[in-house]
Amino acid sequence: MNEATSQVSVRWTKNLQFVGLDADKRSLVLDGLPKAGGEGTGFRPMQLLLIALAGCTAMDVASILRKQRQDLTALEVFVSGHRVKEHPRIIRSTDRYSFTSLFSEIMSRYSLARPSLRPV
């Protein structure tokens, strides 16, 4: 598979529980809250969107610092989002696509530690 191509799938197990799989057969559990009919045994999809954002930007920061030969001893990214509550959640339409807003606001905070204070 081309490195620029990603392929994942989800397999329903019961109620609102699914197992997400990537092309290399790594897995994670997704589940809804009990009040929504799930059992709360896994990540909720909106949490995974925020985790993906945090992970992507953290990898960018780590990669940039490594290319600049900056030592990194710790890096943590905190992401929170305010969900859109109104329906419909469409923010823009074109002839072919509708774009839906799941979050009205997303905030990121980065915490990193380096052994030296060299300018980045």
Backbone as CSV, one residue per row, in Angstrom:
resi,resn,N_x,N_y,N_z,CA_x,CA_y,CA_z,C_x,C_y,C_z
1,MET,0.843,-1.180,0.000,0.000,0.000,0.000,0.890,1.246,0.000
2,ASN,0.519,2.230,-0.753,1.241,3.491,-0.825,1.279,4.141,0.557
3,GLU,2.438,4.690,0.941,2.571,5.300,2.268,1.597,6.454,2.468
4,ALA,1.226,7.150,1.385,0.297,8.267,1.494,-1.152,7.799,1.610
5,THR,-1.391,6.519,1.407,-2.735,5.964,1.495,-2.916,5.285,2.840
6,SER,-3.984,5.607,3.517,-4.302,4.962,4.790,-5.590,4.180,4.624
7,GLN,-5.629,3.021,5.238,-6.839,2.219,5.176,-7.117,1.657,6.563
8,VAL,-8.305,1.897,7.040,-8.733,1.370,8.327,-10.145,0.818,8.175
9,SER,-10.564,0.041,9.148,-11.934,-0.467,9.145,-12.409,-0.555,10.589
10,VAL,-13.706,-0.636,10.765,-14.281,-0.918,12.078,-15.201,-2.125,11.929
11,ARG,-15.193,-2.975,12.945,-16.022,-4.172,12.957,-16.912,-4.112,14.184
12,TRP,-18.206,-4.214,13.963,-19.174,-4.178,15.052,-19.046,-5.439,15.877
13,THR,-19.059,-5.294,17.210,-19.015,-6.465,18.083,-20.341,-6.659,18.823
14,LYS,-20.858,-5.577,19.434,-22.155,-5.647,20.114,-22.580,-4.234,20.485
15,ASN,-23.860,-4.027,20.651,-24.422,-2.735,21.050,-23.757,-1.603,20.256
16,LEU,-23.062,-0.683,20.907,-22.338,0.386,20.219,-20.832,0.163,20.261
17,GLN,-20.419,-1.057,20.489,-18.991,-1.370,20.558,-18.487,-1.851,19.197
18,PHE,-17.338,-1.305,18.794,-16.682,-1.678,17.548,-15.206,-1.888,17.828
19,VAL,-14.554,-2.635,16.973,-13.100,-2.762,17.006,-12.577,-2.119,15.732
20,GLY,-11.698,-1.137,15.898,-11.070,-0.489,14.757,-9.776,-1.200,14.420
21,LEU,-9.541,-1.418,13.127,-8.343,-2.120,12.660,-7.654,-1.308,11.581
22,ASP,-6.304,-1.330,11.608,-5.574,-0.718,10.499,-5.074,-1.829,9.577
23,ALA,-4.389,-1.450,8.514,-3.930,-2.425,7.522,-2.921,-3.409,8.103
24,ASP,-2.243,-3.039,9.198,-1.282,-3.932,9.848,-1.913,-4.742,10.976
25,LYS,-3.237,-4.717,11.063,-4.016,-5.483,12.045,-3.852,-5.005,13.484
26,ARG,-3.385,-3.750,13.683,-3.408,-3.171,15.027,-4.853,-2.799,15.316
27,SER,-5.250,-2.883,16.582,-6.661,-2.656,16.891,-6.847,-1.756,18.097
28,LEU,-8.036,-1.183,18.177,-8.476,-0.448,19.355,-9.984,-0.552,19.437
29,VAL,-10.489,-0.412,20.654,-11.924,-0.565,20.906,-12.585,0.803,20.929
30,LEU,-13.720,0.900,20.229,-14.570,2.082,20.265,-15.876,1.670,20.927
31,ASP,-16.444,2.570,21.715,-17.705,2.248,22.367,-18.415,3.531,22.750
32,GLY,-19.708,3.454,22.857,-20.506,4.583,23.289,-20.657,4.601,24.797
33,LEU,-21.131,5.718,25.287,-21.427,5.820,26.720,-22.631,4.956,27.063
34,PRO,-22.716,4.476,28.303,-23.880,3.676,28.700,-25.214,4.401,28.477
35,LYS,-25.243,5.718,28.712,-26.508,6.447,28.526,-26.929,6.510,27.054
36,ALA,-26.001,6.216,26.134,-26.319,6.210,24.703,-26.518,4.795,24.171
37,GLY,-26.403,3.789,25.043,-26.584,2.410,24.619,-25.291,1.632,24.503
38,GLY,-24.185,2.238,24.845,-22.901,1.537,24.839,-22.575,1.021,26.218
39,GLU,-21.349,0.558,26.376,-20.899,0.046,27.673,-19.729,0.854,28.229
40,GLY,-19.244,1.837,27.467,-18.147,2.668,27.927,-16.814,1.943,28.005
41,THR,-16.621,0.896,27.190,-15.412,0.077,27.272,-14.288,0.536,26.343
42,GLY,-14.532,1.560,25.549,-13.498,2.000,24.619,-13.586,3.485,24.352
43,PHE,-12.755,3.925,23.428,-12.767,5.326,23.018,-14.057,5.640,22.273
44,ARG,-14.525,6.859,22.432,-15.630,7.340,21.611,-15.026,7.975,20.359
45,PRO,-15.717,7.938,19.226,-15.167,8.458,17.976,-14.684,9.901,18.053
46,MET,-15.393,10.773,18.758,-14.958,12.172,18.846,-13.657,12.300,19.633
47,GLN,-13.457,11.417,20.615,-12.183,11.402,21.336,-11.047,11.025,20.395
48,LEU,-11.303,10.071,19.509,-10.264,9.641,18.578,-9.887,10.741,17.592
49,LEU,-10.860,11.567,17.200,-10.527,12.703,16.331,-9.559,13.652,17.037
50,LEU,-9.815,13.923,18.304,-8.930,14.807,19.056,-7.574,14.159,19.305
51,ILE,-7.558,12.859,19.580,-6.296,12.147,19.756,-5.488,12.176,18.460
52,ALA,-6.160,11.992,17.318,-5.464,12.041,16.028,-4.842,13.413,15.796
53,LEU,-5.566,14.473,16.125,-5.032,15.825,15.982,-3.821,16.015,16.891
54,ALA,-3.933,15.611,18.141,-2.820,15.748,19.080,-1.617,14.936,18.620
55,GLY,-1.840,13.710,18.199,-0.751,12.851,17.753,-0.063,13.370,16.502
56,CYS,-0.846,13.864,15.557,-0.278,14.390,14.315,0.598,15.613,14.576
57,THR,0.091,16.541,15.357,0.881,17.745,15.623,2.080,17.440,16.517
58,ALA,1.949,16.493,17.451,3.079,16.110,18.302,4.196,15.492,17.464
59,MET,3.826,14.663,16.498,4.838,14.071,15.619,5.532,15.141,14.778
60,ASP,4.775,16.139,14.344,5.385,17.250,13.599,6.395,17.996,14.462
61,VAL,6.008,18.327,15.693,6.904,19.054,16.596,8.165,18.231,16.866
62,ALA,8.010,16.945,17.181,9.162,16.083,17.464,10.073,15.975,16.239
63,SER,9.484,15.846,15.066,10.259,15.735,13.835,11.035,17.022,13.534
64,ILE,10.380,18.155,13.703,11.039,19.450,13.462,12.201,19.641,14.427
65,LEU,11.984,19.341,15.703,13.063,19.496,16.684,14.224,18.548,16.397
66,ARG,13.903,17.325,15.975,14.967,16.374,15.643,15.788,16.878,14.453
67,LYS,15.123,17.412,13.423,15.828,17.952,12.252,16.701,19.140,12.623
68,GLN,16.303,19.881,13.643,17.094,21.026,14.104,18.134,20.605,15.140
69,ARG,18.267,19.301,15.342,19.211,18.734,16.309,18.968,19.257,17.725
70,GLN,17.722,19.420,18.051,17.324,19.842,19.395,16.939,18.598,20.190
71,ASP,17.514,18.447,21.355,17.172,17.309,22.212,15.805,17.538,22.841
72,LEU,15.043,16.482,22.948,13.705,16.541,23.520,13.626,15.480,24.599
73,THR,13.264,15.872,25.815,13.144,14.897,26.899,11.691,14.588,27.243
74,ALA,10.775,15.469,26.875,9.355,15.223,27.129,8.518,16.075,26.179
75,LEU,7.414,15.526,25.740,6.461,16.260,24.902,5.070,15.717,25.190
76,GLU,4.174,16.613,25.519,2.785,16.235,25.773,1.890,17.277,25.126
77,VAL,0.853,16.811,24.437,-0.087,17.709,23.779,-1.462,17.467,24.397
78,PHE,-2.081,18.535,24.828,-3.423,18.483,25.414,-4.385,19.134,24.422
79,VAL,-5.418,18.418,24.029,-6.388,18.943,23.069,-7.780,18.787,23.663
80,SER,-8.570,19.842,23.558,-9.969,19.763,23.978,-10.829,20.406,22.901
81,GLY,-12.045,19.954,22.813,-12.943,20.487,21.798,-14.346,20.657,22.333
82,HIS,-14.996,21.716,21.885,-16.400,21.953,22.220,-17.243,21.433,21.068
83,ARG,-18.103,20.457,21.365,-18.942,19.849,20.341,-20.046,20.803,19.903
84,VAL,-20.366,20.762,18.619,-21.513,21.493,18.086,-22.761,20.724,18.513
85,LYS,-23.736,21.432,19.068,-24.932,20.762,19.577,-26.136,20.899,18.659
86,GLU,-26.155,21.948,17.850,-27.318,22.188,16.999,-27.280,21.296,15.761
87,HIS,-28.444,20.958,15.275,-28.579,20.210,14.016,-29.279,21.120,13.025
88,PRO,-28.968,21.122,11.757,-27.878,20.353,11.151,-26.541,21.006,11.444
89,ARG,-25.511,20.222,11.372,-24.167,20.694,11.687,-23.386,21.058,10.425
90,ILE,-24.072,21.432,9.372,-23.410,21.765,8.108,-22.859,23.176,8.186
91,ILE,-21.586,23.325,7.841,-20.991,24.657,7.864,-20.758,25.207,6.466
92,ARG,-20.719,24.336,5.451,-20.517,24.817,4.100,-20.980,23.753,3.118
93,SER,-21.607,24.160,2.047,-22.017,23.223,1.015,-21.431,23.637,-0.314
94,THR,-21.121,22.656,-1.133,-20.702,22.895,-2.512,-21.603,22.056,-3.398
95,ASP,-21.325,22.052,-4.684,-22.138,21.257,-5.604,-22.065,19.762,-5.289
96,ARG,-20.923,19.321,-4.779,-20.744,17.890,-4.580,-20.639,17.456,-3.129
97,TYR,-20.254,18.346,-2.239,-19.957,17.936,-0.876,-20.635,18.837,0.141
98,SER,-20.944,18.271,1.280,-21.358,19.040,2.448,-20.318,18.803,3.530
99,PHE,-19.857,19.869,4.141,-18.861,19.762,5.195,-19.558,19.968,6.523
100,THR,-19.386,19.030,7.404,-20.049,19.076,8.696,-19.051,19.465,9.777
101,SER,-19.467,20.366,10.632,-18.639,20.771,11.754,-19.020,19.939,12.971
102,LEU,-18.074,19.212,13.506,-18.315,18.411,14.699,-17.954,19.167,15.962
103,PHE,-17.024,20.109,15.825,-16.575,20.914,16.952,-16.705,22.386,16.588
104,SER,-17.173,23.192,17.533,-17.234,24.637,17.303,-15.905,25.290,17.643
105,GLU,-15.103,24.606,18.458,-13.817,25.150,18.871,-12.923,24.000,19.314
106,ILE,-11.648,24.061,18.909,-10.651,23.089,19.353,-9.462,23.872,19.870
107,MET,-9.009,23.514,21.068,-7.865,24.181,21.681,-6.746,23.162,21.879
108,SER,-5.512,23.596,21.608,-4.338,22.747,21.806,-3.354,23.457,22.718
109,ARG,-2.723,22.680,23.610,-1.674,23.210,24.473,-0.517,22.218,24.428
110,TYR,0.676,22.749,24.241,1.871,21.922,24.113,2.766,22.122,25.325
111,SER,3.269,21.032,25.857,4.210,21.072,26.967,5.402,20.224,26.556
112,LEU,6.588,20.852,26.512,7.765,20.092,26.141,8.927,20.457,27.029
113,ALA,9.866,19.545,27.125,11.066,19.756,27.930,12.265,19.383,27.084
114,ARG,13.280,20.229,27.208,14.536,19.994,26.515,15.643,20.178,27.542
115,PRO,16.736,19.435,27.425,17.809,19.559,28.411,18.592,20.873,28.283
116,SER,18.537,21.493,27.142,19.282,22.721,26.938,18.328,23.850,26.576
117,LEU,18.793,25.057,26.651,17.968,26.209,26.310,18.427,26.847,25.006
118,ARG,18.973,26.027,24.100,19.371,26.557,22.789,18.142,27.073,22.072
119,PRO,18.255,28.202,21.352,17.098,28.692,20.593,16.679,27.708,19.532
120,VAL,15.400,27.569,19.325,14.857,26.658,18.315,14.880,27.327,16.974
